[in-house]
Amino acid sequence: MKKLLFTLFVLTTFSASFGQTLLNSHAMKLRGSRNNHQILNAVNLQKEVFAFVTDKEKVTALKYNRALFFSDSISMNRPEKDFEFMAGYSFENNGNPRIYWASSDFKKIQSVMFDFESNTTKVDNFQFAFTDESILNTFSENNLFFILTLPKKEDQLKIYAFRKGEIYERTIDFSANKFIDEKGKTITFQELIRKNGLELIDTKLLNPLFQSVGKSKMYIEGAKMILTFDSGIQTQILQVDLNSFSVTEQVIPQLILVKSGKFNSYFHQNKLYQVKTNAEELALAATDLKSGELVKKYYAETKDTISFRNSPLFSQTGNQKARVMKNTKKFLQRLANTDVGLSVYKTPNATMVTVGGVRSVSSTGGIMIGISAGVAMAATGGDFSSLFNEESLQSTYFESLFDDKFEHQNKPQGSLATDFIAQFMAENDLNLQTVFPYKDYFILSYYDSKKKEFVMRKFEDISESN
């Protein structure tokens, strides 16, 4: 995220050949229009990797072992056209995968199980009314595929969990919890979600600022779903156990400045990171959620240099070259006119925190937040470039490095896997590119339309210089 914070990938001056390795390629000819092509990647608990590649006529499941050598494949006819895209996946106990095709409104779901022992497939169909609920998010976790909905009348969330050809429905009740909006006024859970949406954040990835400026966020970590809601008074954290569906609540006070300001938070590895800023001040803090205690707080004013940053103060519009801002005063003034947010990412030797904001320069309104499930599915695997008009977004930001105790680390930032991926994508004409984490690195998978191959490449973060 060196140069471009509103897209997942950024361009750097590093060679694309540095930091990347060709893992494998598989001959494959995709037929029909590109509109019918899709790739979905999945990793089971045994660390076997699967790629599901579809064209107009068929679906091919490719299986790779732990060493990422090709081991087997199964092909079948593509489902009828009512099922428009692959929405997610789950796994059987033996590691065999299921994929879930969905109609655009999610009222029709088709589950397809690929049995690599018998080289067969098994299909199950599901239908839903969804007359009194709205789709919020879908996600795959703990060998299950989930659809999360918001009932229209109750302060609840409803979860549909798919596994082994069966579906389980559960309701999470928030009627006993108190909620407040950004201005500190009492609001119902129903009203809060409909107003702010519920942005799904994957903390294993380097998330761009445009994805993290929403005031209502959702994180999945193992068997827990973490919901965070930011207001001028507090950050409210609700942790939902996905086994018992019990809810525990924690409230962290909002940071205090001399004057009122904009605010946001980000959950990462059981810490809550908070930022608050106005045209004259900026505060950044981390709180340990296990103890509830403040780890450390950093503060800067217009006359300061922001001593806890590792990068220059950047401003960038669209794909133009990032400009370095002259001083903190101008930076804070520009930041005050954005949707403020922060993003946290674990590098090999530090925790990188990106602080900044994003605004649309093509209209007077803020940027789009709370991506709907249908749009999110178009970005399955991490390709968000098509969701936004890049030229209309302006980002203002800096980056900082911290250790596990949130002590600032005054050292250069190493190059990140996303830097190398961005450069590789810029220099090559790729199709259906997706990115997913695997072990301690990232895999870029894509279709090479010239060579007629499905390809996977390995990209790694490079350690910071000491």
Residue pairs with C-beta under 8 A, 6 or more apart in sequence:
1 10
1 206
1 208
1 343
1 345
1 354
1 399
1 416
1 418
2 10
2 12
2 311
2 399
2 413
2 416
2 419
3 10
3 11
3 12
3 314
3 316
3 321
3 322
4 10
4 11
4 316
4 319
4 322
4 395
4 422
5 208
5 209
5 210
5 314
5 316
5 354
5 356
5 358
5 395
5 397
6 208
6 209
6 210
6 358
6 388
6 390
6 393
6 395
7 208
7 384
7 385
7 388
7 390
8 205
8 206
8 207
8 208
8 382
8 383
8 384
8 385
8 418
8 435
9 385
9 418
9 419
9 421
9 422
9 425
10 418
10 419
10 422
11 422
11 423
11 426
12 415
12 419
12 420
12 422
12 423
14 415
14 419
14 420
14 423
15 423
16 420
16 423
16 424
16 427
16 428
18 420
19 415
19 417
19 419
19 420
19 459
19 460
19 462
20 420
20 421
20 424
20 444
20 457
20 458
20 459
20 460
21 457
21 458
22 455
22 457
22 458
23 68
23 443
23 456
23 457
23 458
24 64
24 68
24 69
24 70
24 455
24 456
25 448
25 451
25 453
25 454
25 455
25 456
26 62
26 70
26 73
26 453
26 454
26 455
27 452
27 453
28 53
28 60
28 447
28 452
28 453
28 454
29 452
30 37
30 53
30 55
30 447
30 449
30 452
31 55
31 56
31 57
32 55
32 56
32 57
33 56
34 431
36 54
36 55
36 56
36 78
37 53
37 54
37 55
37 431
37 432
37 447
38 53
38 54
38 85
38 86
38 380
38 432
39 51
39 52
39 53
39 54
39 381
39 432
39 434
39 445
39 446
39 447
39 454
40 51
40 52
40 86
40 88
40 89
40 99
40 380
40 381
40 434
41 49
41 50
41 51
41 52
41 381
41 434
41 436
41 443
41 445
42 49
42 50
42 52
42 89
42 91
42 97
42 99
42 140
43 49
43 50
43 436
43 438
44 50
44 91
44 95
44 97
44 143
45 91
45 95
45 143
46 66
46 95
47 66
47 438
47 439
48 63
48 64
48 65
48 66
48 95
49 63
49 64
49 68
49 438
49 443
49 456
50 61
50 62
50 63
50 64
50 89
50 97
50 114
51 61
51 62
51 64
51 445
51 454
51 456
52 59
52 60
52 61
52 62
52 86
52 89
52 97
52 99
53 59
53 60
53 62
53 432
53 447
53 454
54 60
54 78
54 86
55 78
56 78
57 77
57 78
58 75
58 76
58 77
58 78
59 75
59 76
59 77
59 78
59 79
59 99
59 112
60 73
60 74
60 75
61 73
61 74
61 75
61 97
61 99
61 114
62 70
62 73
62 454
63 70
63 71
63 72
63 73
63 116
64 70
64 71
64 456
65 71
68 456
72 116
72 119
74 114
74 116
74 119
74 120
74 121
76 112
76 121
79 101
79 110
79 112
79 123
82 103
82 108
83 101
83 102
83 103
83 108
83 110
84 101
84 102
84 103
84 104
85 101
85 102
85 377
85 378
85 380
86 99
86 100
86 101
86 102
86 380
87 100
87 101
87 102
87 106
87 109
87 138
87 145
87 377
87 380
88 99
88 100
88 138
88 139
88 140
88 145
88 146
88 380
89 97
89 98
89 99
89 100
89 140
89 145
90 97
90 98
90 100
90 140
90 143
90 144
90 145
90 162
90 163
91 97
91 98
91 143
92 98
92 113
92 143
92 164
93 143
94 117
96 113
96 114
96 115
96 116
96 117
97 113
97 114
98 111
98 112
98 113
98 114
98 145
98 162
98 163
98 165
99 111
99 112
99 114
100 109
100 110
100 111
100 112
100 145
100 162
101 109
101 110
101 112
102 108
102 109
102 110
102 138
102 377
103 109
104 374
105 130
105 135
105 374
106 128
106 130
106 135
106 138
106 147
106 373
106 374
107 127
107 128
107 129
107 130
108 125
108 126
108 127
108 128
109 125
109 126
109 127
109 128
109 147
109 162
110 123
110 124
110 125
110 126
111 123
111 124
111 125
111 126
111 162
111 165
112 121
112 122
112 123
113 121
113 122
113 123
113 124
113 165
114 121
115 121
115 122
122 165
124 165
126 162
126 167
128 160
130 149
132 151
132 152
132 153
133 149
133 150
133 151
133 152
133 158
134 149
134 150
134 152
135 147
135 148
135 149
135 372
135 373
135 374
136 148
136 149
136 150
136 157
136 193
136 197
136 198
136 373
137 147
137 148
137 198
137 200
137 218
137 373
137 376
138 145
138 146
138 147
138 148
138 373
138 376
138 377
139 145
139 146
139 148
139 200
139 220
140 146
141 220
141 222
141 242
142 222
142 223
142 242
143 163
144 161
144 162
144 163
145 161
145 162
145 163
146 159
146 160
146 161
146 162
147 159
147 160
147 162
147 373
148 157
148 158
148 159
148 160
148 198
148 218
149 157
149 158
149 159
149 160
150 156
150 157
150 158
150 190
150 193
150 194
150 198
151 157
151 158
151 190
152 190
153 190
154 173
154 175
154 190
155 173
155 174
155 175
155 177
155 188
155 189
155 190
156 171
156 172
156 173
156 174
156 175
156 189
157 171
157 172
157 174
158 169
158 170
158 171
158 172
159 169
159 170
159 171
159 172
159 242
159 245
160 167
160 168
160 169
161 167
161 168
161 169
161 170
162 168
170 245
171 245
172 240
172 245
172 247
173 247
174 189
174 238
174 247
175 189
177 189
177 236
177 238
177 247
177 249
178 186
179 186
179 187
179 188
179 189
179 192
179 229
179 236
180 186
180 187
180 231
180 233
180 234
180 236
181 187
181 191
181 192
181 195
181 231
182 215
182 230
182 231
182 232
183 231
183 232
184 231
184 232
184 233
187 195
192 216
192 229
193 216
196 214
196 215
196 216
196 229
196 369
196 370
197 214
197 216
197 369
197 370
197 371
197 372
198 216
198 217
198 218
198 227
198 370
199 211
199 212
199 214
199 216
199 217
199 218
199 369
199 370
199 371
200 217
200 218
200 219
200 220
200 371
200 376
201 207
201 211
201 212
201 217
201 218
201 219
201 266
201 267
202 219
202 220
203 219
203 221
203 267
203 268
203 269
203 344
203 345
204 437
205 345
205 382
205 435
205 437
206 343
206 345
206 416
206 418
207 343
207 345
208 343
208 384
209 341
209 342
209 343
209 354
209 356
209 357
209 358
209 395
209 397
210 358
210 367
210 388
210 393
210 395
211 343
211 371
211 384
212 264
212 266
212 341
212 342
212 343
213 264
213 339
213 340
213 341
213 357
213 358
213 367
213 369
214 341
214 369
214 370
215 229
215 230
215 231
215 264
215 369
216 227
216 228
216 229
216 230
216 370
217 227
217 228
217 265
217 266
217 267
218 225
218 226
218 227
218 228
219 225
219 226
219 227
219 228
219 267
220 226
223 241
223 242
223 243
224 239
224 240
224 241
224 242
225 239
225 240
225 242
226 237
226 238
226 239
226 240
226 267
227 237
227 238
227 239
227 240
228 235
228 236
228 237
228 238
228 265
228 267
228 272
229 235
229 236
229 238
230 236
230 254
230 263
230 264
230 265
231 254
232 254
232 260
232 263
233 253
233 254
234 251
234 252
234 253
234 254
235 251
235 252
235 254
235 265
235 272
235 274
236 249
236 250
236 251
237 249
237 250
237 251
237 252
237 267
237 272
237 289
238 247
238 248
238 249
239 247
239 248
239 249
239 250
240 246
240 247
241 247
250 289
250 292
252 265
252 272
252 274
252 287
252 289
252 292
254 263
254 274
254 276
255 263
255 274
255 275
255 276
255 283
255 285
255 297
256 276
256 283
257 276
257 277
257 278
257 281
257 283
258 280
258 281
259 278
259 280
259 281
260 278
261 276
261 277
261 278
261 281
261 336
262 276
262 277
262 278
262 336
262 338
262 339
262 340
262 357
263 274
263 275
263 276
263 277
263 340
264 274
264 275
264 340
264 341
264 342
265 272
265 273
265 274
265 275
265 342
266 272
266 273
266 341
266 342
266 343
266 344
267 273
268 344
268 346
268 351
269 346
270 288
270 289
270 290
271 286
271 287
271 288
271 289
271 295
271 406
272 286
272 287
272 289
273 284
273 285
273 286
273 342
273 344
273 353
274 283
274 284
274 285
274 286
274 287
275 282
275 283
275 284
275 285
275 340
275 341
275 342
275 355
276 282
276 283
277 283
277 332
277 335
277 336
277 340
278 332
278 336
279 302
279 332
279 333
279 336
280 301
280 302
280 332
281 299
281 300
281 301
281 302
281 332
282 299
282 300
282 301
282 306
282 332
282 335
282 355
283 297
283 298
283 299
283 300
284 297
284 298
284 299
284 308
284 342
284 353
284 355
284 400
285 294
285 295
285 296
285 297
285 298
286 294
286 295
286 296
286 402
286 406
287 293
287 294
287 295
288 294
288 295
295 405
295 406
296 405
296 406
296 407
298 308
298 408
300 306
300 307
300 308
300 328
301 328
302 327
302 328
302 329
302 332
303 328
303 329
304 328
305 328
306 313
306 328
306 331
306 398
307 408
308 400
308 408
309 355
309 398
309 399
309 400
310 398
310 399
310 400
310 401
310 409
310 410
310 411
310 412
310 413
311 398
311 399
311 400
311 413
312 324
312 325
312 398
313 324
313 325
313 327
313 328
313 331
313 396
313 398
314 322
314 323
314 324
314 325
314 356
314 395
314 396
314 397
314 398
315 322
315 323
315 325
315 331
315 334
315 394
315 395
315 396
316 322
316 323
316 394
316 395
317 361
317 391
317 393
317 394
318 390
318 391
318 392
318 393
318 394
319 390
319 391
325 331
325 334
325 396
331 396
331 398
334 396
335 356
335 357
335 396
337 357
337 359
338 356
338 357
338 358
338 359
338 394
338 395
338 396
339 357
339 358
339 359
339 366
339 367
339 369
340 356
340 357
341 356
341 357
341 358
342 353
342 354
342 355
342 356
343 353
343 354
344 351
344 352
344 353
344 354
345 351
345 352
345 354
345 416
346 352
347 401
347 413
347 414
347 416
347 461
347 463
347 464
348 414
348 461
348 462
348 463
348 464
349 414
349 463
349 464
350 401
350 402
350 403
350 409
350 411
350 464
351 401
351 402
351 403
351 404
351 406
352 399
352 400
352 401
352 413
353 399
353 400
353 401
353 402
354 397
354 398
354 399
354 400
355 397
355 398
355 399
355 400
356 395
356 396
356 397
356 398
357 395
357 396
357 397
358 367
358 393
358 394
358 395
358 396
359 366
359 367
359 393
359 394
360 366
360 367
360 392
360 393
360 394
361 392
361 393
361 394
362 389
362 391
362 392
363 392
367 388
367 393
368 388
371 379
371 387
375 387
378 386
378 387
379 386
379 387
380 434
381 434
381 435
381 436
381 445
382 434
382 435
382 436
383 433
383 434
383 435
399 413
400 408
401 408
401 409
401 411
401 413
401 464
402 408
402 409
403 409
409 464
411 464
411 465
411 466
412 464
412 465
413 464
414 461
414 462
414 463
414 464
414 465
415 461
415 462
416 461
416 462
417 441
417 442
417 459
417 460
417 461
418 442
418 459
420 459
420 460
421 435
421 442
421 444
421 459
424 444
424 457
424 459
425 433
425 444
429 449
429 450
430 446
430 447
430 448
431 446
431 447
431 448
431 449
432 446
432 447
433 444
433 445
433 446
434 444
434 445
434 446
435 442
435 443
435 444
435 445
436 442
436 443
436 445
437 443
440 460
441 458
441 459
441 460
441 461
442 458
442 459
442 460
443 456
443 457
443 458
443 459
444 456
444 457
444 459
445 454
445 455
445 456
445 457
446 454
446 455
447 453
447 454
447 455
448 454
448 455
